[in-house]
Amino acid sequence: MSMRNTFNKSERLCSMTEIEQLFARGQTLFEFPVKVIYRLTDDDSKVPAKVVFAVPKRRFKHAVDRNLIRRRMREAYRLNKHEFLEQLSGRQQTISLMFLYAGQEIKDYQVIEKGLIKGMNKLLKKLAL
C-alpha cells in the first residue's frame, strides 16, 4: 500500500509561543540554502514532527517571492518527509522544526529540495547521537 503525500494541519507548527521558544531555545543546522532550527518537546501529539517554513522579509521584499520560495520548500518537504518521519516515529518526543530560507536569491526547486533533504538527514544523524 502506498502512502499519500500530504501535509495536514496537524503537522504544521502554528503556535506563536512554540515558534518563539524555537527561536529562543532551539538548535540550528545549516545546509545551503536552508537553515534548520529544531527543538525537542514533550508534546503528546500524534505526529512526530511539527514544521513551519519561513522566508525573511528583509531579503525578499515582495510577498510574491516569499510565497514562491515557501511553496517550493513545503512541496520538497511534503514529497520527502516519509523516510524522515519513519525514523522519528520511534521517539517519545515531538520535534518542532523550522526551515528558514537562507539564500540571497530565489533558487530552483531542485536546489531547495536537495538542501532540505540534506538538512533532514543531518538532523537525523545529530539526533541519533
Buried (B, 14 or more C-beta within 10 A) or exposed (E): EEEEEEBEEEBBBEEEEBBEBBEEEBEEBBBBBBBBBBBBBEBEEEBBBBBBBBBEEEBBEEEEBBEBBBEBBBBBBBEBBEEBBEBBEEEEBBBBBBBBBBBEEBBEBEBBBBBBBBBBBBBEEEBEE
